[in-house]
Amino acid sequence: AQKVTQAQTEISVVEKEDVTLDCVYETRDTTYYLFWYKQPPSGELVFLIRRNSFDEQNEISGRYSWNFQKSTSSFNFTITASQVVDSAVYFCALSKETSGSRLTFGEGTQLTVNP
Amino acid sequence: DTAVSQTPKYLVTQMGNDKSIKCEQNLGHDTMYWYKQDSKKFLKIMFSYNNKELIINETVPNRFSPKSPDKAHLNLHINSLELGDSAVYFCASSQVWGVTEAFFGQGTRLTVV
């Protein structure tokens, strides 16, 4: 069975602070994929990144960066110099190769960035 | 143009009624899904369709019946609505039945009273 754990239910920071959202996953598959999605207050789900289990390189996209470590089964997400518009619920998700984009989601982390 | 669109955005109805939620994607994707987000914001897959064929039914009650008239549409019909069906329902699509990113609609907030 697959499982994704986001232990941080809520995080509150002040604008311009860096913040890291933790994601720990469990799977017995050797090939799997990890995702991050953002759900702003307006409610839609926005795709941020997909990473496959073969690629442990860290990724940076503007103020966003992701740290994938198979040794600790973690796929953490860091926002540098946070902004108020980053306030949202962030979901980490996992999919195995044979199940298409059927995603197993974590519980989500509510990030609030205060001015 | 909206890539994955759902209608309606809000739906309030009484227990026992039957209702439908429509979903359309204009991305040319082969695969479509329904997810349910409960009051605690937990997201769970309900159905997966590939090329109009049901691939996965995640032990959803029979009262929920998805229908895919073509690859671009996946509708969700719910019979005999119950209070516990209140949730946000998301439609999503992905390019192929492989692991590619899924793109989500804006969600339909269903409230059963």
Interface residues (C-beta under 8 A of the other chain):
Chain A: Y33 F35 Y37 Q39 S42 G43 E44 L45 V46 F47 R50 N52 V89 F91 A93 S95 K96 E97 S99 G100 S101 R102 L103 T104 F105 E107 G108
Chain B: T31 Y33 Y35 K40 K41 F42 L43 K44 I45 S48 N50 I55 I56 V88 F90 A92 S94 W97 G98 V99 T100 E101 A102 F103 F104 G105 Q106 G107 R109
